[in-house]
């Protein structure tokens, strides 16, 4: 017999939900996921439409973070941020075309 997932009735039901520890990696992956949702690459809700303005803003936030943290990241963090920004820029142009820059 399969067990049904309980849908939370209120915000109080999320109090016991385990959160990942705060980390630079989690921050970058959160921004990356957010940009992918705005580009329509990850489904989110039934009526979610791609939003190039929000996607571009999120990518620009990551690029600003890249500039502001230059010289202060370990090699793994630096690579994660650089690769994420590069990949998202490429996917943005693939999704919306160069005219959206």
N, C-alpha and C positions, 0 to 999 in steps of 0.2 A: 504494500500500500504506500503510495507516494504522499509526502507531506506537502501541504500548500504553504507558499510563502505568505507571511502576514504583511499586509500593507499597513504602513504606519498611519495612525489616525491623526497624529499631531506632531509638532516639532519635539515634544517631550519623548516620543518614541525613539528618537535618534540619539538620545543621551548616551546610550550604551553601545552605540555603533563605534567600532574601533577605527581610529584615524591613523594614517601612516605618520611616522615621525617627520617633523619639518626638516627638509633638506634642500639644498640647491637643486639637486636632481629632480625632486618632486615639483619644485617651483617651475623648472623649465618644461617638464613633461605636462604640467597643468596648462601652461601657456600654449604649448604645441597642440595639445588636444583641443583647446579652445579655438585656435586658429583653424584647425581641421574641421571643426563643427561649423564655423562661420563660412568656410569654403564649400560646405555641403559634402565633405568627404566622409564624415562620420554622421550617421543618422542620430537625430535628437528630437524627439517629439514627432507628431504627425504632420504638423503644418510648418515645420522648420524649412526656411528657404535660405539659399546661400546669400551672404551679405558681404560683398567685397570690401565695403568701408570698414566694417568691424574686423575682418580678416587682416586687412592691411594695417590697421591700428595695432593689433596684437603682434604682428610680425615686427612692426616698428618699435614696439615696447621691448621686444626681445633684442633687437639690434641696439637699442639704447642701453640695455642692460649689459650687452656685450662690450660696448665702449666704456661704460662706467666701471666694469670689473676687470678690465684689461690689466694684466700683471698680478692679479690677486686670486686667480683660480688655479687649482691643481690641473694637471694634464687631462684627466678624465672629465672634469667639469668644463674645461675650455673646449674640448672636442665635442662634448654633448651640445653645448650652446652653439658653437660654430656650425656643426652639422645640421642642427635643427633649423637654424636661421636659413642656411643655404637650401635645405630641402624644402622648407616652407615657401621661400621665394620662387623656387622652380615650380612647385605645385600651384602657386598662385597664378603664375603666368600661364601654365597649362590650363588652369580652370577658367580664368577670366580674360586671358589675353593680355598683351603688352599695353593696351590702351588704358587699363585700369591703374597703372602706376601712379 
